[in-house]
Amino acid sequence: MSQNRPVLLAVLALLVAAPATQAVAAGSLGTDSAPHPERALGVDAGPATSDSVAARQSASIDAAAQQNTSNYLGINDDAVETAGYQEAGLNVGGAVQRDVAALRGEYASLTFEQRYGNTTGTSARTALLREEVGRLGERVQQLELRRNRLLDDYNAGEIDAEEFLRELAAIDTTARAVDDQFTRIRGAAGLELSSDLDTKMDNLDGDLLSLRGPVRGQVGAAMAGERPSVPVYAVTSQTGIVLSSAERSQYHREAYLGQNREQVGPDRFVTDDSPNGVVTAVSRTTELYPWVSSNSRSGPSVEGIGNTSIYFVELRHPHGSLNTYLDGRTESPFREVQTKSLEDVPLTATTNSSQGVDLTVNRTHATGPMQISVRDNLTGDALEANVTVNGADVGSTGDDGDLWTLTPKQAARIEVTTSDDRTVRERFFAN
């Protein structure tokens, strides 16, 4: 915990001691069998054939997506429930939630380690291990239910974007704490850990994928005052969440589409030619991400998760890295994390001039990074200007005349106003 919040210690100690909510989810996000038109994969330089993405997954292809870079998992336009900007910064409530989640996880781990160390006999220790893994399984279900309700409330307009991100950050911290508890269980048990319990924890790790992510981690750190504030663009559907951020020299994006994961059914990646599913998973990744596959600097690194139908694929390419999680039952990616260098990502530039000011928008795809550049029309000198996107204040270009922000979903209305009240506007449609 940061030293600038010692006054919270007493409160946090009381909260840690309080019992956790005992509600258990009936199923994780993504088990809903009702059809939602939310599967999308942005186009890259490779062609999308009729029997690959569109036909096999009923997924639409964004025809105007950025070329010569990685495809991206996204929510179809007609499935979008909410989309907008939020600046995540210091937030006392968020800091408390985050610290409580971390302390509860640490307390639970220490309690287990002490109990396990004081327990003798193979049978008693095995029973304790099963009890602890079972408790953590219920904890994961509680987090899934909490996430589902949060998404419903946000889509219904019952909570605002700030509260939505605050809750996502708290769930992220709790999910990381649960994962840490799995690691500590393995460390405490060593060779005494049975293979079925080890596999069960791996399976639960697969469920934790939808509950955490790099952008959520940035939000939590910003709310706790551990880093500067971070701009976030969020898009949601009934079962999907996309979060993106641009900071310093890096762009981060995480996407989860619950509809692309099924809890029951055959693993279609497992075939006679690919008995463990890995070869088929690699082939499917090549179809979905042809540019990345063709320009890979390392990988693909492929790993099946437990005995689930989830396959983790990692690729590094000239613009950054791609981590995608495919479900063998749907043959679709349901979870994706991308990181790109802002210096390397390809951009499409448009310029509009008015009142002696040039506004250049260097953009990518919807939810992707976007650079706003403001210059004097005659001298070419950089101009400091306030920037709004779709009515949201996203910052200032500063002394260098440039500002990195995020491309909105669908219609984009850019407006910049210089210090001497000269205004230039630009409009476009991002997909």
Secondary structure, 3 states (H helix, E strand, C coil): CCCCCHHHHHHHHHHHHCCCCCCCCCCCCCCCCCCCCCCEEECCCCCCCHHHHHHHHCCEEECCCCCCCCCCEECCHHHCCEEEEEEECCCHHHHHHHHHHHHHHHHHHHHHHHHHHHCCCHHHHHHHHHHHHHHHHHHHHHHHHHHHHHHHHHHCCCCCHHHHHHHHHHHHHHHHHHHHHHHHHHHHHHHHCCHHHHHHHHHHHHHHHHHCCHHHHHHHHHHCCCCCCEEEEEEECCCEEEEEEEECCEEEEEEEEHHHCCCCCCCCCCCCCCCCCHHHHHHHHHHHCHHHHHCCCEEEEEEECCCCCEEEEEEEECCEEEEEEEECCCCEEEEEEEEEECCCCCCEEEEEEECCEEEEEEECCCCCEEEEEEEECCCCCECCEEEEECCEEEEECCCCCEEEEECCCEEEEEEEEECCCCEEEEEEEEC
